[in-house]
Amino acid sequence: MSRVHDALRRAALAGSLPAPPPMPAGLAEPAIAREFSPEAPAGGPAMRGTALAEAFHSLDTLLQRIEEIPYHPQAESLVIDPLRPHDAPMEEFRSLRTRLNHMQSLQPIHSVVVTSPSPAEGKSFTATNLAIAQSQLEGNRTLLCDFDFRRPTIHNAFQIPRSPGLTDFLHGKAELHEIIKKIGATNLYVMPAGEAVINPLELLNLREVKMLIDQLPAVFNWIIMDTPPLLFAADANLMATLAHATVIVVRIGSTTIDSVTRAMQSLCQNNVIGIVVNGARRGELYSKYTYYHSYYMPRDEKTGEEAGEAEQESKTPDSVI
C-alpha cells in the first residue's frame, strides 16, 4: 500500500494526477497480501486455533483413534502391488525410497511436496506409489496427504470418501483422527482432500496449515503431500515453503525444458531435492528387471517358461518413473 501511495504522490508532483491525501500514521503495508474469499472458515480463528491445539495435544493417542479400512485400490489408478515386489515399477519406487531415506539420514527431512510443472505428468501417481513404497518398511509410518483441493484424486485411488478430509478439518467440521484412514494392516495412512472449497489458496494460507505440517512428523516418519501443478496454481508454491523438501515430477515426451525452468523459478524456497522422470517405456525396464529377477520366478513344467511373466508384462502401467 505504501508503494502505491508513493507512486501516486510522484505522479502528482509530475502534474499528471492530483496529490493524494497524506497516508494515515501507523498504516503499514502488509507483508503478505491474502486474497479475499466469500467463504470464511467456520468458527473463526480463535475457535479453529483451540480445536487444533486440542488435536495436537492428543497426538500421542492419535493412532489409536484412526479408523482402519481394507486395502482395495482402484484398478485404473496404477497403484503398485506390494505383493509383486519384483515388478519394474515397484523396483523404481524402491530406488526412489532409498534415495529419500538416505537424505533423511543426513538432514531432518520428513515432509515432502510432490508436484509437477503442468497437469497429467504423474505427480499423484508418484506421490501415491512413493507413499506405498515407504510404508513397506517396518515401523516406517507414512502419511499420504491430498493437498490438491482443486482436483483431488487420492481418495479415488484408494476408493475412500473424499470427505471428511483436510478442508473439513481446517474449517472446524471434523477432528484430526476423523480425516485420516489407516490402509489395512500396513504403515500407510491416507488423508483425503475433503469437501470442495471456493478458494483453496486462502485456506492453505491459514496458519493452522503450517501448524499441522510442523506437528505431524511427531507421529509419522514421512508426510508426502500431493499438490496442484506449479504453473497452473500458486498452491504448490505456498506448500513448498511449509515442507522440508520438494520433488518435481516430469514426463518424458510431454514436459518441456522451458516449463521445468519456469516451474523452478516460480518456487519461493529453494528446497527441491530431486526430479522424478515419469513415462519411461515399460519394455525398456522389463528387459532389465525380468532378466535380473528371473531366478525368483517358478517355471512352467510344460513350456519351461517363467510362470506369470506374460501376465506381468500385459498389466504393467504405462507410467513408471
Backbone bond lengths (Angstrom), bond angles and torsions (degrees), N, CA, C in turn:
res aa  C-N    CA-C-N  psi(-1)  N-CA   C-N-CA  omega(-1)  CA-C   N-CA-C  phi
1 M - - - 1.459 - - 1.517 110.92 -
2 S 1.343 117.34 -38.74 1.451 120.34 -179.76 1.513 110.85 -66.28
3 R 1.353 117.66 -35.61 1.453 119.89 179.08 1.512 110.97 -66.40
4 V 1.331 116.66 -40.53 1.463 120.39 176.95 1.527 110.04 -62.52
5 H 1.336 116.74 -44.11 1.461 121.86 179.81 1.524 110.55 -60.71
6 D 1.335 118.16 -43.04 1.461 121.60 179.26 1.515 111.39 -65.03
7 A 1.330 116.03 -39.18 1.464 119.43 179.39 1.515 111.05 -64.28
8 L 1.325 117.34 -41.52 1.457 120.67 178.05 1.528 111.05 -64.95
9 R 1.308 117.44 -37.80 1.462 120.38 -179.68 1.533 110.62 -67.60
10 R 1.359 116.59 -39.70 1.459 118.59 177.77 1.520 110.84 -65.52
11 A 1.359 115.80 -39.09 1.464 119.16 178.08 1.517 110.97 -63.88
12 A 1.334 117.54 -35.39 1.465 121.22 179.45 1.524 110.27 -67.35
13 L 1.335 116.89 -38.97 1.469 119.97 178.30 1.517 111.22 -64.75
14 A 1.341 116.42 -31.00 1.465 120.27 178.51 1.519 111.87 -78.10
15 G 1.328 117.72 -7.38 1.456 120.77 176.79 1.507 114.81 90.47
16 S 1.345 117.83 5.69 1.460 119.56 -177.51 1.513 112.82 -90.39
17 L 1.333 118.01 -21.17 1.456 121.56 -178.45 1.518 108.89 -140.91
18 P 1.338 116.60 151.89 1.465 118.80 173.24 1.521 110.05 -67.37
19 A 1.311 115.98 149.22 1.460 120.32 -177.57 1.515 110.41 -66.27
20 P 1.340 117.50 133.17 1.469 120.17 178.72 1.518 109.90 -76.33
21 P 1.309 117.32 157.49 1.468 119.87 176.77 1.517 110.38 -65.22
22 P 1.333 117.68 155.14 1.462 120.23 179.69 1.519 110.68 -58.92
23 M 1.325 115.63 142.51 1.462 120.28 179.09 1.519 109.32 -73.74
24 P 1.327 117.90 131.71 1.467 120.45 -178.36 1.512 111.77 -55.37
25 A 1.324 115.17 142.59 1.460 120.61 179.40 1.524 110.24 -65.03
26 G 1.319 114.92 140.57 1.461 120.10 177.79 1.512 113.98 85.65
27 L 1.363 117.87 -2.19 1.457 120.25 179.46 1.514 108.17 -90.18
28 A 1.289 117.81 107.81 1.456 122.40 -176.43 1.520 109.93 -108.41
29 E 1.312 114.08 157.93 1.460 119.20 178.39 1.521 110.24 -73.94
30 P 1.319 118.43 131.61 1.466 119.05 179.54 1.516 111.42 -65.00
31 A 1.335 115.60 144.92 1.460 119.75 -178.14 1.519 111.11 -69.05
32 I 1.316 118.00 -37.07 1.462 122.17 -179.99 1.516 108.43 -129.61
33 A 1.335 115.71 123.37 1.460 120.15 177.59 1.505 108.94 -84.62
34 R 1.315 117.53 124.04 1.457 121.55 -178.60 1.513 110.13 -109.52
35 E 1.315 114.93 136.68 1.449 120.08 -178.02 1.523 110.90 -68.80
36 F 1.334 115.10 147.69 1.454 119.75 176.88 1.518 109.61 -85.55
37 S 1.287 115.96 136.21 1.459 120.85 176.45 1.518 108.95 -130.82
38 P 1.337 117.84 134.24 1.465 119.43 177.76 1.522 112.30 -67.78
39 E 1.330 115.51 -11.69 1.465 118.12 -178.38 1.525 108.77 -100.15
40 A 1.302 117.71 96.83 1.461 121.57 179.11 1.512 109.13 -88.71
41 P 1.349 117.70 134.97 1.465 119.93 178.44 1.517 111.87 -55.71
42 A 1.291 115.65 138.88 1.460 121.20 -175.58 1.517 111.32 -66.94
43 G 1.321 115.83 146.70 1.450 120.93 171.84 1.501 115.68 93.85
44 G 1.348 118.56 -19.55 1.450 120.58 -179.64 1.505 112.14 80.79
45 P 1.353 117.21 161.09 1.465 121.18 -176.25 1.515 113.79 -58.20
46 A 1.326 118.04 -41.94 1.460 120.28 -176.75 1.521 111.40 -63.55
47 M 1.337 115.74 -44.51 1.467 119.84 -178.65 1.524 110.85 -66.82
48 R 1.355 116.91 -42.32 1.462 120.28 178.69 1.523 110.07 -63.63
49 G 1.331 116.56 -43.38 1.456 120.18 -179.79 1.514 112.27 -62.01
50 T 1.329 116.72 -40.20 1.461 120.46 178.21 1.521 111.20 -64.82
51 A 1.346 116.08 -44.02 1.463 120.22 179.69 1.519 111.04 -63.10
52 L 1.339 116.60 -39.26 1.453 120.36 -179.75 1.520 111.05 -68.71
53 A 1.331 115.76 -41.47 1.462 119.34 178.22 1.523 110.92 -60.99
54 E 1.331 116.69 -40.31 1.460 120.25 177.94 1.526 110.96 -65.86
55 A 1.338 116.18 -36.15 1.465 119.68 179.24 1.517 110.57 -65.39
56 F 1.333 117.59 -42.70 1.449 120.76 -179.86 1.527 111.78 -72.23
57 H 1.322 116.35 -28.71 1.467 120.01 178.53 1.522 111.03 -64.77
58 S 1.331 116.58 -26.83 1.460 121.14 -178.69 1.522 111.93 -104.60
59 L 1.349 117.49 25.45 1.457 120.14 -179.75 1.522 112.29 -61.58
60 D 1.329 116.33 -31.26 1.458 119.48 -178.48 1.526 112.06 -65.82
61 T 1.320 117.35 -22.79 1.472 120.95 178.35 1.526 112.04 -107.66
62 L 1.333 116.69 7.25 1.462 120.28 -175.30 1.524 111.26 -61.17
63 L 1.319 117.69 -46.69 1.455 120.79 -175.32 1.524 112.34 -61.84
64 Q 1.328 116.84 -34.22 1.460 120.05 -179.09 1.532 111.89 -71.38
65 R 1.328 117.05 -19.75 1.469 120.37 -176.03 1.520 112.56 -97.88
66 I 1.332 117.73 -8.11 1.469 121.19 -177.21 1.530 110.05 -78.74
67 E 1.312 115.57 136.27 1.468 121.30 179.39 1.523 110.55 -75.66
68 E 1.320 116.13 136.74 1.468 121.67 175.92 1.522 109.44 -98.92
69 I 1.330 115.92 131.53 1.459 121.05 -178.32 1.530 109.18 -123.32
70 P 1.349 117.38 157.30 1.473 119.84 -179.79 1.531 111.28 -65.70
71 Y 1.323 114.87 155.08 1.465 121.12 178.41 1.520 108.39 -92.83
72 H 1.341 116.34 98.19 1.460 122.20 179.37 1.520 108.85 -132.12
73 P 1.336 117.99 76.83 1.471 119.65 -178.60 1.517 111.67 -67.49
74 Q 1.306 115.26 151.43 1.457 121.10 178.05 1.529 109.32 -70.22
75 A 1.322 116.02 135.75 1.468 120.08 -175.71 1.519 111.98 -61.79
76 E 1.337 117.52 -35.35 1.461 121.38 -176.39 1.531 113.03 -81.97
77 S 1.320 118.04 -1.93 1.465 120.67 -174.69 1.525 113.71 -84.56
78 L 1.343 118.36 -4.74 1.468 123.37 178.86 1.522 112.10 59.54
79 V 1.326 116.07 37.09 1.461 120.52 176.90 1.519 108.90 -79.25
80 I 1.327 117.16 133.23 1.454 120.79 -179.72 1.529 110.10 -66.57
81 D 1.320 115.74 153.81 1.460 121.46 -177.11 1.527 109.48 -102.97
82 P 1.333 118.22 110.76 1.466 120.32 179.53 1.524 113.39 -61.38
83 L 1.345 117.65 -20.44 1.457 121.16 -179.84 1.524 111.99 -80.03
84 R 1.345 116.98 -6.94 1.465 121.34 177.39 1.524 107.92 -121.90
85 P 1.329 116.58 72.03 1.462 120.85 -170.37 1.512 114.95 -67.58
86 H 1.342 118.56 -14.21 1.458 120.02 -176.39 1.520 112.61 -101.25
87 D 1.322 117.91 6.75 1.461 120.32 171.13 1.528 109.05 -63.45
88 A 1.316 116.40 144.67 1.466 120.38 -178.69 1.521 113.04 -58.06
89 P 1.342 120.10 -43.43 1.471 118.70 178.44 1.522 112.79 -59.69
90 M 1.340 116.91 -39.83 1.459 120.13 179.29 1.526 110.57 -63.09
91 E 1.324 117.06 -40.48 1.454 120.49 178.74 1.520 111.55 -64.22
92 E 1.322 117.25 -37.88 1.466 120.61 -179.62 1.524 110.98 -65.49
93 F 1.316 116.93 -41.98 1.464 119.46 179.73 1.524 111.27 -73.57
94 R 1.321 117.62 -27.70 1.457 119.68 172.35 1.530 110.21 -64.83
95 S 1.315 115.59 -40.26 1.464 119.71 178.63 1.526 110.58 -63.36
96 L 1.342 116.43 -42.87 1.464 120.36 177.41 1.520 110.55 -63.95
97 R 1.320 116.53 -41.03 1.466 121.16 177.64 1.524 111.23 -59.95
98 T 1.324 116.39 -43.59 1.462 120.74 -179.48 1.523 111.23 -61.42
99 R 1.325 116.69 -41.99 1.466 120.40 179.23 1.527 111.18 -63.60
100 L 1.329 116.10 -43.01 1.465 119.41 -179.38 1.526 111.08 -66.91
101 N 1.317 116.79 -41.61 1.466 119.56 -179.84 1.524 111.46 -66.12
102 H 1.329 116.31 -33.34 1.464 118.92 176.09 1.525 110.25 -66.93
103 M 1.333 116.93 -41.81 1.460 119.77 177.90 1.516 111.07 -64.76
104 Q 1.333 116.70 -34.53 1.467 120.20 178.19 1.516 111.63 -66.64
105 S 1.336 116.97 -29.52 1.464 120.10 177.57 1.520 112.28 -71.72
106 L 1.348 116.29 -18.10 1.462 120.69 -179.13 1.517 112.88 -98.14
107 Q 1.324 117.32 -26.82 1.454 121.43 -179.43 1.532 109.09 -150.70
108 P 1.324 117.78 155.03 1.482 120.36 -175.59 1.527 112.70 -74.72
109 I 1.314 116.25 85.27 1.465 122.11 177.37 1.521 108.29 -110.63
110 H 1.319 116.51 118.69 1.465 120.67 177.91 1.530 112.51 -129.44
111 S 1.324 118.48 -29.98 1.469 121.64 -179.21 1.523 109.42 -111.10
112 V 1.333 116.36 128.83 1.457 122.19 -175.58 1.521 109.64 -129.97
113 V 1.326 116.34 126.42 1.466 122.14 172.79 1.526 108.31 -88.77
114 V 1.328 116.93 128.80 1.460 122.27 175.80 1.527 107.09 -111.07
115 T 1.321 116.14 118.05 1.458 120.55 -176.86 1.526 109.07 -142.70
116 S 1.321 116.49 -175.23 1.459 122.23 -179.76 1.522 108.48 -150.99
117 P 1.327 118.25 162.89 1.462 118.68 176.91 1.528 112.79 -65.21
118 S 1.334 117.34 -43.03 1.462 122.30 -174.57 1.528 109.93 -134.57
119 P 1.335 117.08 170.04 1.468 119.55 178.28 1.530 112.16 -68.04
120 A 1.327 115.87 163.28 1.469 124.43 173.21 1.525 112.64 62.30
121 E 1.331 116.56 34.59 1.461 119.80 177.51 1.533 112.27 -110.12
122 G 1.344 116.77 -3.57 1.453 120.04 172.06 1.511 115.58 102.05
123 K 1.331 118.66 22.50 1.467 120.11 -178.72 1.528 111.64 -68.19
124 S 1.314 118.06 -44.48 1.469 120.54 179.77 1.519 111.03 -67.81
125 F 1.314 116.53 -38.96 1.463 122.13 175.17 1.521 110.68 -58.88
126 T 1.329 116.34 -44.13 1.459 121.09 -179.33 1.524 111.26 -69.45
127 A 1.333 117.08 -45.64 1.465 120.65 -179.18 1.526 110.92 -60.59
128 T 1.329 117.18 -44.09 1.462 121.29 -178.17 1.518 111.68 -64.42
129 N 1.315 116.84 -48.73 1.460 119.82 -176.08 1.526 112.72 -74.11
130 L 1.322 117.08 -30.56 1.462 119.15 174.06 1.526 110.18 -65.16
131 A 1.327 116.76 -40.76 1.470 120.35 177.75 1.523 110.91 -63.52
132 I 1.338 117.49 -40.21 1.463 120.56 178.08 1.522 110.27 -63.89
133 A 1.332 116.50 -43.61 1.464 120.36 179.95 1.529 111.03 -63.04
134 Q 1.324 117.26 -42.14 1.465 120.18 178.67 1.526 111.17 -63.54
135 S 1.310 116.83 -38.54 1.463 120.30 -175.92 1.523 112.61 -71.78
136 Q 1.345 117.89 -10.98 1.458 120.78 179.52 1.522 112.24 -74.68
137 L 1.339 117.41 -18.45 1.457 120.78 178.91 1.527 109.71 -79.70
138 E 1.295 116.68 140.02 1.459 121.82 -177.25 1.529 110.95 -62.84
139 G 1.323 115.66 128.61 1.458 121.39 177.81 1.514 115.02 74.19
140 N 1.341 117.31 6.72 1.468 120.86 -177.03 1.531 110.01 -95.47
141 R 1.338 116.29 75.76 1.466 120.14 -178.34 1.519 110.24 -64.13
142 T 1.328 115.54 125.87 1.462 122.00 -174.64 1.521 109.71 -125.60
143 L 1.332 115.98 130.67 1.466 121.46 179.07 1.522 109.23 -112.20
144 L 1.325 116.27 120.44 1.463 122.89 176.75 1.520 108.45 -98.45
145 C 1.332 117.01 116.63 1.468 122.39 -175.83 1.524 110.39 -111.70
146 D 1.314 116.52 135.32 1.464 121.56 176.88 1.524 109.06 -98.47
147 F 1.338 116.13 94.84 1.456 121.59 176.24 1.522 111.96 -94.47
148 D 1.317 117.64 11.99 1.459 121.05 174.34 1.527 107.60 -89.98
149 F 1.324 115.53 82.47 1.459 120.41 -177.47 1.526 112.23 -71.47
150 R 1.330 117.42 -14.25 1.471 120.70 -177.18 1.533 111.26 -83.89
151 R 1.330 116.72 -44.80 1.469 120.69 179.07 1.523 109.42 -139.69
152 P 1.316 118.00 70.89 1.470 120.62 -177.46 1.526 111.99 -69.82
153 T 1.330 115.96 144.75 1.466 120.63 -179.13 1.519 113.06 -134.81
154 I 1.327 118.32 -14.42 1.461 120.30 -174.29 1.524 111.52 -59.84
155 H 1.337 116.81 -39.88 1.468 119.05 -178.62 1.530 111.31 -63.90
156 N 1.332 116.92 -33.26 1.462 119.76 177.70 1.520 111.43 -68.34
157 A 1.327 116.63 -39.15 1.466 120.45 -177.85 1.525 111.41 -60.14
158 F 1.341 116.64 -37.29 1.462 120.48 -178.14 1.528 112.37 -103.21
159 Q 1.324 116.91 3.99 1.467 123.10 178.12 1.523 111.43 53.73
160 I 1.331 114.61 53.51 1.462 121.79 176.12 1.519 107.97 -122.91
161 P 1.329 120.02 160.71 1.464 120.99 179.05 1.528 111.76 -63.90
162 R 1.315 115.86 146.98 1.467 121.42 177.22 1.525 111.29 -71.51
163 S 1.314 116.26 -31.09 1.462 121.98 -178.72 1.534 108.85 -127.50
164 P 1.339 118.26 141.27 1.458 128.15 7.26 1.529 112.05 -76.38
165 G 1.339 114.20 145.96 1.448 120.35 -178.74 1.515 111.05 -150.38
166 L 1.318 115.62 -156.84 1.455 121.37 -174.91 1.524 113.62 -58.35
167 T 1.330 117.08 -46.38 1.461 118.86 -178.48 1.518 111.46 -64.22
168 D 1.319 117.01 -35.60 1.476 120.27 177.78 1.530 110.32 -64.98
169 F 1.328 116.62 -40.34 1.459 120.37 179.07 1.526 110.99 -65.71
170 L 1.336 116.75 -43.55 1.469 120.36 -178.99 1.524 112.15 -68.67
171 H 1.320 116.86 -25.16 1.455 121.06 175.94 1.526 112.26 -86.59
172 G 1.315 118.00 -1.41 1.455 121.24 -179.81 1.507 114.08 78.47
173 K 1.341 117.92 19.00 1.458 121.61 -177.34 1.527 112.98 -96.30
174 A 1.331 117.28 -9.43 1.462 120.70 -178.94 1.516 109.11 -149.26
175 E 1.329 116.02 151.95 1.455 121.00 177.05 1.525 109.72 -86.42
176 L 1.337 115.29 164.77 1.457 120.30 -173.97 1.520 112.06 -60.75
177 H 1.322 117.63 -44.10 1.462 119.26 -177.36 1.526 112.30 -68.82
178 E 1.334 117.02 -19.15 1.461 120.39 -179.06 1.515 112.73 -79.05
179 I 1.322 117.27 -19.77 1.473 119.45 -176.11 1.525 111.93 -100.80
180 I 1.315 118.00 1.84 1.461 121.83 178.71 1.528 109.02 -113.46
181 K 1.318 116.38 135.79 1.465 121.86 177.67 1.528 109.15 -121.91
182 K 1.330 115.31 135.65 1.461 121.16 175.10 1.520 108.43 -90.73
183 I 1.329 116.02 127.55 1.456 120.59 -175.72 1.521 110.46 -88.73
184 G 1.321 115.86 104.24 1.454 121.71 177.42 1.521 112.71 53.65
185 A 1.336 115.63 -154.61 1.465 121.28 179.05 1.525 109.62 -90.01
186 T 1.336 116.32 57.29 1.458 122.12 -178.28 1.526 109.50 -126.50
187 N 1.325 115.38 -178.79 1.465 121.93 174.51 1.516 111.87 -95.69
188 L 1.331 117.38 13.06 1.461 121.54 -176.25 1.520 110.58 -96.47
189 Y 1.331 115.47 130.36 1.459 123.55 176.01 1.526 108.28 -123.75
190 V 1.330 116.08 141.86 1.465 120.89 -175.60 1.522 109.85 -123.97
191 M 1.334 115.83 134.03 1.461 122.25 176.54 1.533 107.83 -119.63
192 P 1.350 118.47 102.74 1.470 120.57 -178.69 1.523 112.20 -70.45
193 A 1.322 115.69 171.82 1.462 121.05 -173.91 1.525 113.27 -71.45
194 G 1.312 117.75 -36.10 1.460 120.06 -176.24 1.518 111.51 98.23
195 E 1.324 115.92 -175.09 1.457 120.36 -176.68 1.528 110.81 -66.49
196 A 1.332 116.00 155.80 1.461 121.56 -178.34 1.529 110.64 -64.51
197 V 1.337 115.70 145.59 1.461 121.71 178.69 1.521 108.90 -125.59
198 I 1.342 115.40 157.56 1.461 120.50 -177.32 1.519 111.40 -73.49
199 N 1.325 116.78 -44.46 1.454 121.22 -176.97 1.523 110.29 -128.61
200 P 1.344 117.29 91.15 1.465 119.72 -177.34 1.526 113.43 -61.35
201 L 1.330 117.57 -36.87 1.462 120.16 -175.41 1.519 111.86 -64.34
202 E 1.323 117.40 -38.92 1.463 119.57 178.66 1.529 110.91 -66.34
203 L 1.312 117.09 -36.37 1.458 119.90 178.69 1.527 110.51 -66.72
204 L 1.332 116.57 -38.54 1.460 120.16 179.18 1.526 112.14 -70.09
205 N 1.324 117.27 -19.97 1.463 121.48 178.98 1.525 112.62 -78.19
206 L 1.331 117.88 -9.40 1.456 120.16 179.09 1.523 110.47 -63.17
207 R 1.315 116.07 141.30 1.465 119.96 -179.34 1.527 111.27 -64.37
208 E 1.334 116.93 -21.58 1.458 120.17 178.63 1.530 111.84 -64.58
209 V 1.343 117.56 -27.51 1.463 119.98 178.39 1.528 109.98 -65.81
210 K 1.315 116.49 -45.56 1.465 120.50 177.66 1.527 110.78 -63.36
211 M 1.339 116.68 -41.92 1.462 119.70 178.07 1.523 110.64 -59.90
212 L 1.328 116.10 -41.03 1.459 120.78 -179.20 1.522 111.12 -63.02
213 I 1.329 116.75 -48.03 1.458 120.99 -178.13 1.528 111.18 -67.21
214 D 1.320 117.03 -33.82 1.463 120.89 179.22 1.527 112.32 -70.91
215 Q 1.333 117.14 -31.60 1.462 120.94 -173.86 1.530 113.82 -91.27
216 L 1.316 117.60 -27.06 1.466 120.39 -175.13 1.530 113.92 -61.66
217 P 1.351 120.37 -33.14 1.471 118.79 177.20 1.524 114.33 -60.02
218 A 1.332 117.86 -14.05 1.462 119.76 175.57 1.529 111.18 -68.78
219 V 1.330 116.82 -18.56 1.459 121.55 -178.10 1.527 111.84 -114.37
220 F 1.344 115.97 -37.94 1.465 121.05 -175.12 1.528 110.10 -114.16
221 N 1.320 114.77 139.83 1.461 119.53 179.20 1.524 111.35 -74.27
222 W 1.343 116.08 -34.86 1.463 120.78 177.68 1.523 109.70 -129.68
223 I 1.333 116.09 133.90 1.460 122.99 171.24 1.519 106.57 -118.85
224 I 1.320 116.36 109.02 1.466 122.29 -177.24 1.513 108.15 -106.33
225 M 1.335 116.41 122.44 1.465 121.82 -171.45 1.522 111.45 -116.42
226 D 1.308 116.22 120.07 1.463 122.27 173.93 1.527 108.36 -85.41
227 T 1.335 117.13 129.25 1.464 121.52 -177.36 1.526 110.32 -130.75
228 P 1.337 118.17 167.22 1.461 120.11 176.24 1.530 111.94 -65.39
229 P 1.340 117.94 164.91 1.463 121.18 177.65 1.533 112.11 -62.20
230 L 1.321 116.58 149.99 1.461 121.96 -175.63 1.519 113.32 -66.58
231 L 1.333 117.48 -37.55 1.459 120.49 -172.90 1.522 113.29 -89.72
232 F 1.347 117.74 0.40 1.456 120.12 -177.54 1.522 113.07 -118.62
233 A 1.321 117.87 -7.41 1.461 122.28 177.19 1.519 107.94 -162.26
234 A 1.329 115.73 153.84 1.465 120.59 -179.85 1.522 112.48 -86.59
235 D 1.327 117.64 0.07 1.462 121.39 -176.55 1.528 112.39 -58.85
236 A 1.342 116.31 -48.06 1.461 120.10 -177.50 1.522 111.46 -65.89
237 N 1.344 117.11 -34.65 1.463 120.00 177.55 1.524 110.59 -61.63
238 L 1.331 115.69 -42.67 1.460 120.36 178.67 1.519 110.97 -66.94
239 M 1.318 117.71 -45.71 1.452 121.29 -178.08 1.522 111.61 -64.12
240 A 1.329 117.19 -32.21 1.462 120.51 179.03 1.522 111.50 -64.56
241 T 1.333 117.41 -28.29 1.467 120.00 177.79 1.523 111.90 -75.85
242 L 1.325 117.35 -17.82 1.467 121.46 -178.29 1.522 112.59 -96.38
243 A 1.326 116.96 -21.21 1.466 121.21 -176.53 1.522 111.11 -93.64
244 H 1.320 115.21 163.60 1.462 120.67 178.01 1.519 111.66 -72.59
245 A 1.341 117.37 -32.06 1.461 120.18 -174.02 1.526 109.89 -152.53
246 T 1.341 115.05 162.29 1.462 122.01 178.83 1.524 109.02 -131.29
247 V 1.327 115.93 136.08 1.465 122.71 174.57 1.525 107.48 -118.35
248 I 1.323 116.36 129.02 1.460 121.70 -179.01 1.526 108.92 -106.34
249 V 1.338 116.10 131.12 1.459 122.42 -179.50 1.525 109.14 -103.54
250 V 1.322 116.91 128.57 1.470 122.20 176.03 1.526 108.09 -122.44
251 R 1.313 115.86 158.20 1.467 120.56 -176.89 1.521 110.51 -120.22
252 I 1.325 115.72 130.34 1.460 121.17 179.05 1.526 110.00 -62.13
253 G 1.320 115.80 131.26 1.455 120.86 178.21 1.513 114.42 82.23
254 S 1.326 117.70 -1.38 1.462 121.35 -178.77 1.526 111.75 -125.73
255 T 1.324 117.25 -51.11 1.460 121.37 -177.87 1.520 110.22 -75.91
256 T 1.324 116.67 132.98 1.462 121.52 178.23 1.524 110.41 -97.99
257 I 1.321 115.56 159.77 1.462 120.44 177.84 1.519 110.30 -62.58
258 D 1.332 116.16 -36.68 1.462 120.18 179.98 1.525 111.31 -63.01
259 S 1.334 117.32 -41.67 1.470 120.02 -178.73 1.524 110.77 -68.72
260 V 1.328 117.31 -36.32 1.462 119.97 176.91 1.521 110.40 -65.35
261 T 1.343 116.12 -42.75 1.469 120.60 179.36 1.524 110.94 -61.80
262 R 1.339 116.25 -46.14 1.464 119.59 -179.38 1.525 111.25 -66.82
263 A 1.333 116.52 -35.78 1.469 119.75 178.43 1.523 110.50 -64.65
264 M 1.320 117.21 -43.72 1.457 120.62 179.04 1.524 111.11 -63.82
265 Q 1.326 116.12 -40.21 1.463 120.28 -179.19 1.519 112.33 -70.11
266 S 1.327 117.06 -23.78 1.464 120.09 -178.15 1.522 112.39 -76.44
267 L 1.332 117.31 -18.42 1.456 120.49 -177.60 1.518 111.07 -70.88
268 C 1.322 115.94 134.00 1.461 121.16 179.52 1.521 111.99 -77.49
269 Q 1.326 116.45 -23.51 1.459 120.53 -177.05 1.521 109.29 -128.62
270 N 1.321 116.02 133.91 1.454 120.69 -177.65 1.524 110.40 -87.19
271 N 1.325 116.07 75.91 1.467 120.30 179.29 1.521 111.41 -123.61
272 V 1.330 116.96 26.99 1.469 121.08 177.30 1.525 108.29 -73.39
273 I 1.321 116.31 120.86 1.464 120.11 -177.91 1.517 112.38 -103.06
274 G 1.333 117.90 -5.49 1.450 118.83 178.64 1.509 113.02 173.97
275 I 1.324 114.59 164.95 1.462 122.31 177.26 1.522 108.30 -123.14
276 V 1.330 116.52 128.23 1.461 122.66 177.92 1.517 108.60 -96.85
277 V 1.330 115.96 125.90 1.467 121.53 179.07 1.523 108.18 -94.67
278 N 1.300 116.75 119.57 1.464 123.69 -174.46 1.526 109.62 -111.35
279 G 1.338 116.12 154.53 1.458 120.37 173.50 1.510 114.59 94.07
280 A 1.351 118.79 19.70 1.461 120.14 175.94 1.528 109.91 -68.07
281 R 1.311 116.74 150.04 1.457 119.94 179.20 1.520 110.06 -67.72
282 R 1.314 115.13 132.88 1.466 118.73 -176.38 1.523 111.32 -65.22
283 G 1.342 117.97 -30.61 1.457 120.41 179.10 1.512 112.38 -63.11
284 E 1.337 116.52 -36.10 1.458 120.55 -179.94 1.516 111.06 -65.14
285 L 1.345 116.34 -37.94 1.456 119.86 179.78 1.520 111.57 -76.92
286 Y 1.335 117.02 -41.77 1.455 119.26 -175.53 1.518 112.32 -70.82
287 S 1.344 117.76 -25.64 1.451 119.24 176.47 1.515 110.79 -62.11
288 K 1.352 116.66 -26.83 1.462 121.15 177.81 1.525 111.40 -91.25
289 Y 1.320 116.61 -50.76 1.462 119.76 -172.25 1.514 112.94 -70.48
290 T 1.342 118.10 -37.19 1.453 120.08 179.49 1.519 110.41 -64.40
291 Y 1.340 116.60 -39.56 1.466 120.21 178.63 1.514 110.92 -66.02
292 Y 1.324 116.65 -45.00 1.453 120.49 -173.99 1.531 111.97 -68.56
293 H 1.337 116.59 -36.61 1.467 120.63 -176.12 1.519 112.32 -100.96
294 S 1.324 118.75 13.08 1.462 120.37 -174.18 1.524 112.19 -62.96
295 Y 1.338 117.09 -28.40 1.468 118.19 -177.54 1.514 112.05 -72.89
296 Y 1.325 118.28 -8.38 1.456 120.96 177.32 1.531 111.59 -84.99
297 M 1.337 116.56 -17.78 1.458 120.13 -171.05 1.527 110.22 -97.05
298 P 1.339 117.29 130.39 1.470 119.83 177.56 1.521 110.82 -68.75
299 R 1.332 116.89 148.60 1.456 121.13 -179.62 1.529 110.81 -97.63
300 D 1.332 114.11 145.71 1.454 120.39 177.44 1.527 108.90 -71.09
301 E 1.330 117.71 132.24 1.453 121.34 -175.44 1.522 111.96 -66.98
302 K 1.346 118.17 -30.28 1.459 120.81 -176.79 1.524 111.72 -82.10
303 T 1.323 117.02 -46.40 1.467 120.74 -174.01 1.520 112.90 -96.32
304 G 1.333 116.68 -23.01 1.446 119.60 -177.45 1.513 113.11 80.51
305 E 1.354 117.05 1.10 1.459 121.05 -179.83 1.516 109.75 -87.83
306 E 1.321 114.31 160.15 1.462 120.05 -179.98 1.512 109.97 -71.89
307 A 1.301 117.15 122.98 1.459 121.68 -176.73 1.512 110.43 -66.59
308 G 1.344 115.06 137.25 1.459 120.37 174.73 1.508 114.63 85.70
309 E 1.367 118.10 -5.84 1.463 118.54 -175.57 1.513 111.68 -69.16
310 A 1.359 116.93 -41.82 1.463 119.84 -179.33 1.515 110.84 -64.82
311 E 1.339 116.02 -42.23 1.466 120.03 178.49 1.515 110.32 -63.25
312 Q 1.324 116.75 -38.39 1.451 121.33 -179.09 1.526 110.48 -60.94
313 E 1.335 116.45 -42.04 1.462 120.17 -178.14 1.517 110.88 -67.21
314 S 1.342 117.52 -38.44 1.454 120.63 -173.81 1.520 112.65 -73.90
315 K 1.343 117.15 -26.65 1.460 120.09 -175.28 1.524 112.37 -98.82
316 T 1.315 117.97 4.06 1.452 120.27 -178.50 1.523 110.48 -70.15
317 P 1.325 119.63 131.32 1.459 120.77 176.75 1.522 111.12 -64.69
318 D 1.321 116.28 147.42 1.448 121.15 179.57 1.520 111.87 -65.74
319 S 1.318 116.83 -29.88 1.454 120.63 -175.19 1.518 110.75 -97.71
320 V 1.318 115.37 110.53 1.452 120.70 173.19 1.508 107.85 -133.40
321 I 1.323 116.37 157.17 1.451 118.04 -178.38 1.517 109.84 -88.54
